[in-house]
Amino acid sequence: MRDYYVNLFEYNDWANKLILKTTTENNVRNQKIFSLFSHIIIAQILWLNRINNETYEFRDFWQMLTPEEMGKLSIRSTSEWKFIIRNGEEKDLEKEVSYINSKGIFYKNTVAQIITHVINHSSYHRGQIASLFRVENINPPLTDYIAFFR
């Protein structure tokens, strides 16, 4: 199972790089695209902070990042997620993580549930970005999971 989760983060990294490349190559100015992509990256870091029981690195989950910051944080996030998965044991995926969400509500979820959420959350917002690319007359990159294997 650990290899599967590592693969998901490799896919996620690949898809994020395609989005970032499309924004820079097309000189995108639509701030909603940058807001959504910043949110993807910040959320990946936020969940790492929760799993590691660390103080949140970002207090504003919708903070605007520069393309350079997004690229660097995406690489770091992928590396840290893969490290957690690879260096743990299979049973660590079922470890419960306690946290308080942005509305102040206490929750517990397993690491496996959090990983699945992070990947789905990223895919959801990349879909929104793809729609915004179309509005800007930019062909969005194909970021489907199956395309990662082609």
URJOPE-V335019 format. One line per field, one symbol per residue. ss: DSSP state (h for helix, s for strand, l for the rest). phi: phi as a letter, one per 30 degrees, with the letter a starting at -180 (. if undefined). psi: psi as a letter, one per 40 degrees, with the letter a starting at -180 (. if undefined). Layout:
ss->???
phi->???
psi->???
This chain:
ss->lhhhhhhhhhhhhhhhhhhhhhhhhlllllhhhhhhhhhhhhhhhhhhhhhlllllllllllllllhhhhhhhhhhhhhhhhhhhhhllhhhhhlssssslllllssssshhhhhhhhhhhhhhhhhhhhhhhhhlllllllllhhhhll
phi->.dddddeddddededddddddddddchdcddddddddededddddeddedddhcdddbdcdcedcdedddddddddeedddddeddcccedddcddccacddcicdbbbdedddeddeddeddedddddeddedddicddddcdedddcd
psi->dddddddddddddddddddddddddefhehdddddddddddddddddddddefiihdhdheehhiiddddddddddddddddddddeaiddddehhhhihaeeehhihiidddddddddddddddddddddddddefhhiiheidddde.
